[in-house]
Amino acid sequence: MIRLALEMKSVLLTAMATTIVSSIPAAATPAERGLAAATPVVSRRVEPASARRSIMIGDRRIDYTVRWSELVLTDASDKAQATISSTSYQREDVSDQKSRPIIVFFNGGPGASSSPLHFDAFGPRQRVKRNPAADAALSDNPASPIDVADLLFVDPVGTGFSRELRVGGGKAYWSPRGDAEAALKLIRHWLRENDRTASPLIIVGQSYGGTRAALMAREVGDLNVAAMVLVSPALDYSAGAAAPGNDNAFLFDFPTMAVTAWHHGKVPRADHDIVSIWSRARDFALDDYLRALALGSRLPETDKAQIAQRMSMMIGLPAEEIQRVNLRITTQSFLERLLATENQLVGRLDTRVAAPVKKPLNSTRPAAANDPSLGLGRDNVIRSPAIANYYREEVGVRTDREYFSLTLDVNFNWNWDETLTGTTGSPRFWFTTTPNLSQLMREKTQTKLLVIAGYFDLATPLLGVEHAITHANLPMDRVELLALPGSHSPYDDPRNLAVVAARLRALAQAATPLVTAKDR
């Protein structure tokens, strides 16, 4: 049974600025890939750094040590290629460290650092979003689960302070398999270095980080994985490939389109709430809409017109326009057309966000990269001086590198053409990573799965996420789907963050250490 938690509280409008997801066609054409600028190359690694700090969680003072370090990745001949870095937070007043849970966090992209999960949600220090210059300050974060678990944040190659050590050194790690192997290598290295291989492990991956976590799931059977937590995950790529003959994307987008149109006042508001609007659209999508799409060109024009009219009443676009495209409204078309009369473009990562339509900020990249809820300018990189200063001034990291919160240059150079061993075996976009999760959970009967999604996310829409986890042969008694009234980063709202933080704390408190023969 899925415990679908429907949080009914209203949320504040918050713009997202630091995460990108697989819906931006990382399937860039060769020409588009050629336009991607080279990522910075450095000559040597940066020395590790650490500092002692404290924070108040509730009425308790928590003393902790923060450590930053980077791991050099080498090729088969032991030649240095690139670095991958991590930031850990370990509570000091713990007598039995081996029994203490560790929560590992990474975001997605590809090309995103861990900064959204780190500095917007669960790290002991967070960005002050009320400041108009959102990158100007950090403050203590009382929502951080540092009181119940140690924390490890991972910045993949090319993100954060992680860099190539030679030209082309990142290539081996800019693919689904190479990326997952590098992240797991870092995690294993940290566990060994800190004598924590028996500690309960909770792995949190967002967006493409869900792909990374699911690929890693094939190789973590020897670790004490207490839970996998997937936030707005990209898991089943066949659901997102709006290719001829594949109608999944149209079905899965539809309920999110409906709540978006309702939010912007393009359909009658009446007394409906977000949950009932989404649920009604979901029922239609999986019933009459599914049958109409399945008939394809056999669908009579009169029936097509009727379905188009019903769709129009739910998603706010003209019925004639819907009928003209054979009932198949693409994501980008919906975002551009919903508020076209007001000359507004709707956000993909947060469909509550809208901004005036402007000339393309950067015409060489996909339209999805100009999402107003993403926050990219003309450059393909989002830099964070505040985070860089935090590392230099509070942690003691001695580097003049810029901190890359997001880089599309990594995204556009991603190798999607490899075949993903251990999934369906099909190339790019026609694969699913969910069998890896099923295998892990069936081999490790204590492992739980928490999946979190936002109603206003058209990058990894809620229905697509629901479909992926209900068609994966998972032990559903250990699976929870938490739907929140939020965006692709549903923790952006303080009320949603409180809900998610409570779930993480509960998972950490229920986790148990691995008992080895030596311990018996």
VOGU-3710 file (C-alpha; in Angstrom, 3 decimals, decimal comma):
1> mirlalemks> 0,000/0,000/0,000  1,285/3,487/-0,874  0,787/6,007/1,884  0,028/9,058/-0,244  0,454/11,959/2,167  -1,521/14,942/0,922  -0,401/18,078/2,709  -3,216/20,600/2,390  -1,572/23,753/3,707  -1,099/26,655/1,335
11> vlltamatti> 2,430/27,588/0,351  4,322/30,788/-0,369  5,490/31,648/-3,855  9,220/30,995/-4,023  11,417/31,210/-7,093  13,923/28,455/-7,703  17,381/29,385/-8,833  19,789/26,522/-8,285  18,595/23,227/-9,727  18,165/21,863/-13,204
21> vssipaaatp> 16,638/18,563/-14,180  16,708/15,955/-16,851  13,738/17,531/-18,650  16,098/20,140/-20,065  17,074/18,205/-23,152  20,483/17,111/-22,046  20,104/15,146/-25,223  21,720/18,080/-26,868  22,486/17,601/-30,525  26,155/17,331/-31,496
31> aerglaaatp> 25,961/20,951/-32,653  24,545/22,005/-29,310  27,225/20,036/-27,490  29,846/21,818/-29,517  28,549/25,135/-28,214  29,153/24,147/-24,603  32,141/25,952/-23,154  34,928/23,878/-21,649  34,740/23,535/-17,876  37,590/25,028/-15,833
41> vvsrrvepas> 40,693/22,855/-15,489  42,901/23,081/-12,390  46,425/21,770/-11,857  46,113/20,341/-8,346  43,662/19,375/-5,638  42,785/21,655/-2,729  43,827/20,601/0,766  41,056/19,427/3,125  39,719/21,878/5,689  37,608/21,671/8,830
51> arrsimigdr> 36,106/23,808/11,581  34,117/23,386/14,780  30,745/25,092/15,027  27,499/24,879/16,968  23,799/25,364/16,293  20,609/25,470/18,346  18,094/22,763/17,346  15,008/23,411/19,427  16,293/24,160/22,921  19,483/22,110/22,542
61> ridytvrwse> 22,927/23,269/21,484  24,514/20,898/18,971  28,303/21,065/18,594  29,565/19,680/15,302  32,612/19,524/13,055  32,310/20,518/9,402  34,858/19,071/6,979  35,378/19,730/3,272  37,620/17,598/1,083  37,966/16,439/-2,474
71> lvltdasdka> 38,871/13,021/-3,830  41,090/12,656/-6,896  39,596/10,331/-9,508  42,072/8,405/-11,645  41,917/6,313/-14,801  43,007/2,691/-15,235  46,661/3,749/-15,401  46,285/5,745/-12,159  46,520/9,075/-13,977  44,616/11,887/-12,235
81> qatisstsyq> 41,524/12,954/-14,193  39,247/15,078/-11,996  38,108/15,731/-8,450  34,820/15,094/-6,683  34,218/16,842/-3,368  32,173/16,452/-0,218  31,149/18,397/2,863  30,413/16,471/6,058  28,863/17,527/9,350  29,507/15,280/12,361
91> redvsdqksr> 28,024/15,838/15,795  30,717/15,827/18,492  29,014/14,620/21,695  28,297/11,095/20,384  29,776/8,167/22,294  29,027/5,498/19,677  29,685/7,007/16,242  29,255/3,656/14,447  25,608/3,485/15,488  24,851/7,012/14,347
101> piivffnggp> 23,061/7,309/10,977  24,617/9,145/8,041  22,455/10,975/5,501  24,077/11,425/2,083  22,687/14,182/-0,176  23,141/15,029/-3,845  21,125/17,014/-6,373  20,810/16,316/-10,062  21,130/18,153/-13,346  23,260/16,639/-14,596
111> gasssplhfd> 25,463/19,579/-13,721  23,938/20,585/-10,377  25,872/20,820/-7,136  24,380/19,743/-3,815  23,702/23,386/-2,914  19,861/23,250/-2,986  19,676/20,308/-0,563  22,694/21,635/1,350  22,068/25,372/1,721  18,306/25,600/1,115
121> afgprqrvkr> 17,120/22,626/3,135  19,198/20,365/5,381  22,671/21,757/6,061  23,301/23,510/9,405  23,802/26,738/7,448  21,207/28,044/4,984  20,746/30,848/2,510  18,627/33,775/3,715  15,969/33,914/1,031  14,127/36,883/2,473
131> npaadaalsd> 17,061/39,004/1,416  16,403/40,461/-2,075  20,001/39,574/-2,895  19,343/35,898/-2,161  23,025/34,990/-2,397  24,115/37,593/0,146  23,975/35,813/3,503  23,881/32,509/5,377  22,237/31,823/8,723  21,764/28,851/11,053
141> npaspidvad> 19,166/26,322/9,896  17,009/24,869/12,690  15,478/22,372/10,224  18,812/20,577/9,776  18,723/16,941/10,998  22,283/17,251/12,366  20,831/16,507/15,817  19,902/12,922/14,853  22,310/12,083/12,014  25,641/13,055/10,494
151> llfvdpvgtg> 25,382/14,650/7,056  27,401/14,212/3,861  26,831/16,445/0,805  28,344/15,440/-2,556  29,338/17,806/-5,387  29,954/15,784/-8,596  32,731/16,484/-11,088  32,447/19,995/-12,548  30,085/21,296/-9,850  30,772/23,134/-6,599
161> fsrelrvggg> 34,560/23,269/-6,238  35,003/19,919/-8,051  37,076/20,272/-11,211  38,770/18,539/-14,114  42,515/18,067/-13,525  43,260/17,879/-17,235  41,397/18,808/-20,403  38,862/16,035/-21,000  39,367/14,639/-17,512  35,663/14,891/-16,695
171> kaywsprgda> 34,505/12,874/-19,690  34,621/9,526/-17,909  32,347/10,876/-15,148  29,850/12,752/-17,332  27,686/9,753/-18,103  25,046/7,944/-16,019  27,281/5,026/-15,117  30,545/6,965/-14,686  28,823/9,591/-12,541  27,191/7,000/-10,258
181> eaalklirhw> 30,459/5,102/-9,862  32,347/8,295/-8,943  29,763/9,306/-6,333  29,737/5,849/-4,786  33,551/5,804/-4,735  33,513/9,056/-2,771  30,913/7,756/-0,306  32,838/4,527/0,281  36,076/6,485/0,737  34,447/8,744/3,346
191> lrendrtasp> 32,949/5,785/5,221  36,318/4,008/5,373  38,258/7,129/6,350  35,853/7,785/9,217  35,407/4,131/10,275  31,687/4,324/9,557  31,074/1,403/7,172  28,609/-0,177/9,621  26,629/3,024/10,229  23,032/3,196/8,959
201> liivgqsygg> 23,019/4,986/5,604  20,201/7,132/4,204  20,755/8,205/0,591  18,895/11,326/-0,608  18,908/12,149/-4,329  16,925/14,855/-6,107  15,874/14,999/-9,775  18,663/13,406/-11,826  20,051/12,558/-8,394  17,232/9,985/-8,321
211> traalmarev> 18,778/8,367/-11,391  22,191/8,449/-9,695  20,804/6,907/-6,499  18,965/4,153/-8,377  22,066/3,280/-10,419  24,094/3,185/-7,202  21,482/0,855/-5,682  22,935/-2,044/-7,693  26,275/-1,702/-5,908  25,426/-0,863/-2,276
221> gdlnvaamvl> 24,216/-4,249/-1,064  27,188/-4,533/1,276  26,384/-1,231/2,994  23,838/-0,705/5,749  21,274/1,151/3,626  18,416/2,070/5,945  16,506/4,148/3,406  16,520/5,739/-0,019  14,867/9,168/-0,241  14,138/10,412/-3,744
231> vspaldysag> 13,009/14,017/-4,223  11,281/14,812/-7,545  13,213/11,897/-9,025  13,912/11,077/-12,645  13,554/7,286/-12,668  11,688/6,038/-15,730  12,968/7,874/-18,796  10,426/6,353/-21,158  7,881/8,507/-19,331  9,633/11,689/-20,387
241> aaapgndnaf> 10,371/10,897/-24,007  7,615/12,644/-25,953  8,569/10,780/-29,108  6,187/9,560/-31,839  4,243/6,620/-30,507  4,967/7,323/-26,848  2,047/8,984/-25,069  3,268/8,584/-21,489  4,559/12,141/-21,185  1,199/13,607/-22,237
251> lfdfptmavt> -0,660/11,488/-19,690  1,716/12,198/-16,828  1,885/15,957/-17,473  -1,867/16,419/-17,574  -2,757/16,581/-13,833  0,085/19,059/-13,206  -1,133/21,163/-16,130  -4,583/21,153/-14,531  -3,405/22,426/-11,131  -1,237/25,000/-12,905
261> awhhgkvpra> -4,174/26,354/-14,918  -6,253/26,394/-11,726  -3,522/28,279/-9,855  -3,288/30,949/-12,566  -7,059/31,376/-12,779  -7,406/29,964/-16,296  -10,111/27,499/-15,266  -13,033/27,988/-12,856  -11,762/28,073/-9,266  -15,082/27,139/-7,582
271> dhdivsiwsr> -14,446/25,565/-4,167  -11,867/23,051/-5,358  -8,494/22,630/-3,682  -5,225/21,495/-5,212  -5,632/17,849/-4,186  -9,118/17,484/-5,653  -8,119/19,325/-8,841  -5,091/17,072/-9,325  -7,020/13,900/-8,459  -9,867/14,688/-10,851
281> ardfalddyl> -7,388/15,365/-13,665  -5,505/12,171/-12,818  -8,710/10,119/-13,055  -9,469/11,643/-16,464  -5,899/11,095/-17,685  -5,893/7,412/-16,757  -9,374/6,767/-18,125  -10,950/8,665/-21,036  -7,745/10,496/-22,065  -5,707/7,275/-22,049
291> ralalgsrlp> -8,290/5,498/-24,219  -8,415/8,401/-26,666  -4,632/8,481/-27,058  -4,461/4,696/-27,357  -6,850/4,769/-30,347  -4,446/7,015/-32,216  -5,641/7,829/-35,733  -8,668/5,566/-35,236  -10,221/8,070/-32,834  -13,311/9,600/-34,541
301> etdkaqiaqr> -13,197/13,383/-35,000  -16,385/13,832/-32,992  -14,835/11,981/-30,032  -11,618/13,944/-30,431  -13,550/17,194/-30,274  -15,341/16,057/-27,134  -12,122/15,052/-25,387  -10,469/18,324/-26,450  -13,342/20,285/-24,919  -13,009/18,419/-21,615
311> msmmiglpae> -9,249/18,971/-21,617  -9,756/22,664/-22,283  -11,968/22,977/-19,221  -9,182/21,500/-17,088  -5,947/22,962/-18,509  -7,148/26,329/-19,807  -6,029/26,090/-23,456  -8,521/26,510/-26,327  -10,218/23,284/-27,368  -9,502/24,004/-31,041
321> eiqrvnlrit> -5,787/24,233/-30,321  -5,838/20,970/-28,377  -7,748/19,203/-31,150  -5,381/20,546/-33,805  -2,401/18,802/-32,160  -4,300/15,519/-31,765  -4,840/16,029/-28,016  -1,082/15,984/-27,390  0,088/19,168/-25,664  3,844/19,197/-25,080
331> tqsflerlla> 5,263/20,587/-21,854  6,985/23,565/-23,481  3,930/24,417/-25,554  1,752/24,493/-22,430  4,231/26,701/-20,576  4,357/29,145/-23,488  0,631/29,145/-24,294  -1,141/29,184/-20,895  -0,497/32,887/-20,211  0,276/33,953/-23,779
341> tenqlvgrld> -2,396/36,645/-23,743  -0,576/38,273/-20,820  2,787/37,815/-22,573  3,929/35,567/-19,699  6,004/32,387/-19,719  5,205/29,796/-17,036  8,018/28,046/-15,147  8,702/24,350/-15,611  10,384/23,664/-12,269  7,739/25,708/-10,454
351> trvaapvkkp> 4,602/26,274/-12,516  3,349/28,912/-10,085  6,125/31,184/-11,348  5,533/33,294/-14,456  7,592/36,053/-16,044  7,286/38,330/-19,068  8,322/36,692/-22,312  11,684/38,047/-23,429  14,003/37,380/-26,286  15,937/34,186/-25,586
361> lnstrpaaan> 18,588/34,860/-22,981  20,791/32,391/-24,778  19,513/31,127/-28,116  22,121/28,345/-28,348  20,597/26,322/-25,507  17,233/24,497/-25,241  14,157/26,574/-24,444  13,720/24,768/-21,127  16,971/26,308/-19,904  15,316/29,744/-20,050
371> dpslglgrdn> 12,719/28,641/-17,490  11,858/31,728/-15,366  11,825/29,535/-12,239  15,403/28,407/-12,929  17,085/31,794/-12,835  19,818/31,462/-15,439  21,069/34,595/-17,185  22,945/34,577/-20,478  25,711/32,476/-18,954  25,336/28,698/-18,626
381> virspaiany> 26,705/28,744/-15,074  25,146/29,878/-11,787  27,896/30,889/-9,365  27,446/31,424/-5,646  29,879/33,872/-4,020  28,108/33,439/-0,669  28,720/29,687/-0,642  32,329/30,155/-1,767  32,822/32,661/1,055  31,255/30,237/3,534
391> yreevgvrtd> 33,816/27,595/2,642  36,722/30,022/2,752  35,748/32,008/5,846  33,843/29,507/8,014  35,355/26,167/7,000  38,854/27,343/6,088  39,045/25,999/2,522  42,036/27,657/0,866  41,028/28,108/-2,759  40,223/30,881/-5,197
401> reyfsltldv> 37,920/28,633/-7,222  34,383/29,840/-7,859  31,576/27,712/-6,438  29,376/26,439/-9,292  25,852/25,844/-8,015  24,809/24,806/-11,510  26,618/24,377/-14,811  24,900/23,578/-18,074  28,322/23,080/-19,636  28,433/19,745/-17,830
411> nfnwnwdetl> 24,805/19,082/-18,768  25,417/19,681/-22,473  28,514/17,464/-22,458  26,714/14,564/-20,792  27,118/11,237/-22,588  23,594/9,897/-22,872  24,503/7,584/-25,724  25,909/4,796/-23,611  23,773/1,769/-22,832  22,868/1,530/-19,165
421> tgttgsprfw> 23,884/-1,890/-17,922  21,487/-3,304/-15,371  18,378/-1,451/-16,588  16,349/-2,406/-19,649  19,495/-2,367/-21,761  18,016/0,205/-24,121  19,887/3,375/-25,063  18,937/6,782/-23,856  15,529/7,843/-22,671  14,055/4,394/-23,132
431> ftttpnlsql> 15,336/2,990/-19,892  14,199/2,730/-16,321  16,337/2,535/-13,195  13,574/1,281/-10,889  14,523/-2,446/-11,081  17,709/-1,555/-9,190  15,635/-0,137/-6,323  13,422/-3,221/-6,303  16,437/-5,528/-6,186  18,000/-3,593/-3,308
441> mrektqtkll> 14,818/-3,530/-1,234  14,145/-7,223/-1,741  17,689/-8,152/-0,763  17,690/-5,788/2,240  14,376/-6,202/4,004  14,998/-3,302/6,381  15,472/-0,721/3,612  12,684/1,834/3,171  11,885/4,111/0,235  10,500/7,634/0,622
451> viagyfdlat> 9,587/9,433/-2,609  8,718/13,142/-2,484  7,125/15,141/-5,298  5,516/18,544/-5,809  2,161/19,293/-7,399  3,616/22,274/-9,315  6,530/20,427/-10,929  6,358/19,879/-14,697  9,957/18,662/-14,898  9,286/15,389/-13,074
461> pllgvehait> 5,481/15,508/-12,733  3,824/13,765/-9,808  1,829/11,267/-11,892  4,983/10,156/-13,696  6,738/9,652/-10,359  3,747/7,717/-9,034  3,678/5,531/-12,144  7,395/4,748/-11,895  7,254/3,485/-8,330  3,989/1,538/-8,766
471> hanlpmdrve> 5,364/-0,306/-11,810  8,707/-1,333/-10,327  7,842/-4,502/-8,376  8,746/-2,724/-5,152  7,712/-4,051/-1,717  5,048/-1,388/-1,310  4,642/-1,862/2,433  8,025/-0,094/2,770  7,308/2,659/0,228  5,833/6,088/0,929
481> llalpgshsp> 4,897/8,680/-1,693  4,717/12,138/-0,159  2,949/14,683/-2,383  3,437/18,317/-1,369  1,994/21,610/-2,647  5,323/22,760/-3,992  7,784/22,842/-6,848  10,591/20,628/-8,151  12,321/21,543/-4,876  9,261/21,184/-2,605
491> yddprnlavv> 11,350/21,984/0,481  11,639/25,594/-0,763  8,621/26,457/1,355  9,284/26,436/5,142  6,124/24,452/5,843  7,029/21,781/3,327  10,593/21,739/4,661  9,283/21,035/8,147  7,315/18,053/6,811  10,282/16,615/4,892
501> aarlralaqa> 12,719/17,221/7,760  10,369/15,355/10,108  10,330/12,381/7,716  14,133/12,353/7,540  14,405/12,483/11,321  11,951/9,588/11,660  13,943/7,479/9,183  17,186/8,263/10,980  15,767/7,472/14,412  14,383/4,132/13,194
511> atplvtakdr> 17,672/3,071/11,582  19,837/0,448/13,276  23,572/-0,206/12,980  24,945/-3,191/11,084  25,845/-6,079/13,378  28,997/-7,871/12,245  30,597/-11,074/13,490  33,144/-8,916/15,313  30,351/-7,165/17,218  28,664/-10,379/18,377
//
